Amino acid sequence: MKTFLNFKIIKLFCLAILTFSLTFIPTITLAQINQKAPIVINGQEIFIIGGLENFTAFERAKIINESLVKELDSPQFSQLEIIQTNQETVIRSKTTERHLLTVTKNDVLEAPSIFNQALIWQEKLASALTKAKLERSPAYLRQAWLYILIVIITAIALHFVFELPKKYLNSQILIILENNPNLHPWQQQFQLLLKMTILAMQSGLWLAIFYYITDILPNIRSWRYTLINFLSAPIFSLGKSEYSALGLVLLCGFTIVIWFISKAITELFKGYLLIQTGVDPRAQEVIGVISQYVITFFSLIILWQLWGLDVASITIVASVLGVGIGFGLQNITNDFISGVIITLERPIQLTDFVQVGELLGTVERIGARSTEIRTLDHVSIIVPNSRFLVNQVINWTHNDPISRIKIPVGVAYGSDVERVKIALLEAARSHPDVLLRPRPQVWFQEFAESAMKFELLVWTGEPKKQFILKSDLNYLIEKALRRHQVQVPFPQRDLHFRSPNLDLLITTLLQQYGAKPTENSPEKAPELPKLSPSFQTIPNLSLATLNAEELEKIIGLMREELEIKQRRYRFKNYDNCWISSEAIDWLMESQNWTREEAIELGQMLIDRGIIKNITDNQNFEDGYYLYSFIDE
């Protein structure tokens, strides 16, 4: 059963291959036979031929053209003859006995029979070969180079002749513009049009010279034909039309020309219609941009139709790509629509002083997609138009450029507030950029921790100078406060602390030296432990300000006061050891330190190599840990 199924599958596969061969191979062969290819001698087409069953038209033309090139290399003029047999008709060279061309029934285009077609081609080939041999002769080449020299000299002369009327035409344009004030904005456009016209004439002249030179010399004509044939070869097809590289270049060139023509029409529309109707300049820009895009769109549709493009098929492709491109260009579209809204609503205008986020500057240009802002550092920044609609925008000069500036001032407690107010108002009124109406004001804001807070409020008509104005007023305020003897405070704190143990210690010391207790000291202090003589020789020290001499004294006291002896730790005896917790307690008692400060001192002694842990631990820890002085 399995073998039968495999045989059936193989049978179906072979049947499919046979069907494909019978269907498509004849079609491909017929298409190759129906193709036409040119026969070329020295860059000039003589006639075209068709294909055969074994050769395409291009393969056949290549073989024939190579035979003709070899025929041209012979020194004698070629004499052609037609040899006809029962099977084929051949055009042959009597001079070199070279087979040049076989005429088939697919080649019959201009005559009723194969032989008549061969007669026509024989005459064309003989004439072309004779002309080609004459063009390769030295006499012809000398005459050709003479003609080329004359043509180039004439072209150079004409090139400068085209430059002569430029000054005259420029002066005439200026006269016309002076007599018509409405055309003043068009001065640059007219001058540019004049330059482009002269440039086009000069370019056309040199293109004609190039074509003549390449046509008169056979070798260069062959190169030109090869280049043009390469550029004219179809590179892709769209619908029923095929397009070459040269065709695409021309299409792009015409598209650019349409863009400039639509722009010129839009400028004429704005200059002669919109200005006469008194439309706002910003609205003129919006209408002009929309009109230019509409004219360009419909002009391109007409151009593509004339070029053979199927607009319906392009619409289908554009609708498919439009969705994907739309997601990629949504930000650009958003900016463009935002530009239209900004133009119509006019929340910002040229020369406005605006703040967008952290960006602060003057509006220099408002375009269709972006706006140019010049900051106070004279840096031009391009901002997308959508930011002016999405983010909060501060427009200091919108409608009314007058704005208020606040300057905070702090003075010391105890200052005369009336003098402060007088000093601040004097500073404000002495500056020329501060407006007298509305009047400057001084507000008492709050009692802060270290100062009394005031605020000077002034108005200015030039918001872009507000930072310079603030700096100038701060200078003036400092002078005015000094003149009125008002102090500017600085942050300060007073710390008050009380310790009962410190009071008792002071009272005990006073009693030992025979001094009487003060009003703030207790009348009778409790008994304190008796201090050793060595302990009384060093006062309380601060760990933060401890110097080398004081540290030596602390170490000496530790050697005297701590119990240093042999101790046992983990079944092992250690000589000259002391316990860290006892040393910490002694430091807290003798120096009135905290436990953290005592531990910090112990770590300092380890880091300096004065003491060490018996287990070589590098940290000084609080507890039953044994330490010893390294020199012991």
GITAKA-V549196 format. One line per field, one symbol per residue. ss: DSSP state (~ for helix, > for strand, _ for the rest). A space follows every 50 residues. Layout:
ss = ???
//
This chain:
ss = _~~~~~~~~~~~~~~~~~~~~~~~~~~~~~~~~~_>>>>>>__>>>>>>> ______~~~~~~~~~~~~~~~~_______>>>>>____>>>>>_____>> >>>_~~~______~~~~~~~~~~~~~~~~~~~~~~__~~~~~~~~~~~~~ ~~~~~~~~~~~~~~~~~~~~~~~~~~~~~_~~~~~~~~~~~~~~~~~~~~ ~~~~~~~~~~~~~~~~_~~~~~~~~~~~~~~~_>>>>>__>>>>~~~~~~ ~~~~~~~~~~~~~~~~~~~~~~~~~~~___~~~~~~~~~~~~~~~~~~~~ ~~~~~~~___~~~~~~~~~~~~~~~~~~_~~~~~~~~~~~~~~~~_____ __>>>>__>>>>>>>>___>>>>>>____>>>>>__~~~~__>>>_____ __>>>>>>>>>_____~~~~~~~~~~~~~___________>>>>>>>___ _>>>>>>>>>__~~~~~~~~~~~~~~~~~~~~~________________~ ~~~~~~~~~~~~____________________~~~~___________~~~ ~~~~~~~~~~~___>>>>____>>>>>>>~~~~~~~~~~~~___~~~~~~ ~~~~~~~___>>>____________>>>>___
//
